[in-house]
Each structure stands twice: as C-alpha cells, then as structure tokens.
Amino acid sequence: SRISWWPLPHAWNKSGLDVGYWSAECETWYNTRLKRIAEGGVLLRTTAQWKKTLVRNRNMPKFMKNYREVCELALDSLDLHLVSEL
C-alpha cells in the first residue's frame, strides 16, 4: 500500500475539497497540513486513509461529476464560430 504526505490525485478528486478550483478552504487545509508536517506532528497516510480524512461533503464528488457533464453538454450544444481578425 502506497503512503504519502499528501493525497494522491485520485483521493483528492474524490474528496469534498475538489470543487473545481483551488478554494479558500483548500488553501487553509494545505497551509495547516504543511505546518503540521514541518512541526513533525503528522503521519504518512495510505490512499484509503486519505479518502476518509478528506471527507467534507459526501455529495460533492457526485455533484461535481454532474456539474461537469452539464457544462460539457451546454458547451457542445453551442454553435460557436470563432473569427480571427488579422
């Protein structure tokens, strides 16, 4: 089992912190974690431990998946013609 100081992308993407952008909550979480690592007060974690640790809103991953799908459909349905002027 792989262990790390930071969550791997798969664990992060399944977390409630993944809201599609780097939020203020993400920044606070990151700085707190970095400080604790520097102080020697944290242990390495497995992917399973990271997934449990990063739970904020259990519905966020499903919401973000649906949100991205709706955005993709909306963009695909637009008939955009890009005109470049020289």
C-alpha positions in Angstrom: 0.0 0.0 0.0 1.4 3.4 -1.0 1.8 6.1 1.7 2.3 9.8 1.2 2.4 13.2 3.0 -0.2 14.5 0.6 -3.3 12.9 -1.0 -2.8 11.4 -4.5 -4.9 13.0 -7.2 -7.4 10.1 -7.2 -8.1 10.6 -3.4 -8.2 14.4 -3.8 -10.7 14.1 -6.7 -13.0 12.0 -4.6 -12.9 14.5 -1.7 -15.3 17.2 -0.7 -12.4 19.7 -1.3 -12.4 19.2 -5.0 -14.9 21.9 -6.1 -13.4 22.5 -9.5 -10.9 25.2 -8.4 -8.5 26.0 -5.6 -10.8 27.4 -2.9 -10.0 29.3 0.3 -10.9 26.1 2.1 -8.3 24.2 0.1 -5.7 26.9 0.8 -6.4 26.7 4.6 -6.3 22.9 4.5 -3.0 23.0 2.6 -1.3 25.5 4.9 -2.5 23.7 8.1 -1.2 20.4 6.7 2.2 22.0 5.7 2.6 23.5 9.2 1.9 20.2 10.9 4.3 18.4 8.6 7.0 20.9 9.5 6.3 20.5 13.2 6.6 16.7 12.9 3.0 16.2 14.1 1.6 14.1 11.2 2.0 10.6 9.9 2.1 9.4 6.3 -1.3 8.1 5.1 -2.5 5.5 2.7 -4.9 6.3 -0.1 -7.8 4.7 1.9 -6.8 6.9 4.9 -6.7 10.0 2.7 -10.1 9.3 1.4 -11.5 9.1 4.9 -9.6 12.2 6.1 -10.7 14.4 3.2 -14.4 13.7 3.6 -16.2 17.1 3.8 -19.4 16.8 2.0 -20.1 13.3 0.8 -22.2 14.5 -2.1 -19.6 16.8 -3.5 -17.9 14.3 -5.9 -21.3 13.3 -7.4 -22.3 17.0 -7.7 -19.0 17.9 -9.4 -19.3 15.0 -11.8 -22.9 16.0 -12.8 -21.9 19.7 -12.9 -19.0 18.9 -15.3 -21.3 16.8 -17.5 -23.9 19.5 -17.7 -21.3 22.1 -18.6 -19.8 19.9 -21.3 -23.3 19.3 -22.8 -24.0 23.1 -22.7 -20.7 23.9 -24.4 -21.2 21.1 -27.0 -24.6 22.5 -27.9 -23.3 26.0 -28.7 -22.7 26.7 -32.3 -19.6 28.8 -31.9 -17.8 30.3 -34.9 -14.5 31.9 -33.9 -13.5 34.7 -36.2 -10.0 36.0 -36.1 -9.2 39.4 -37.4 -5.7 39.9 -38.8 
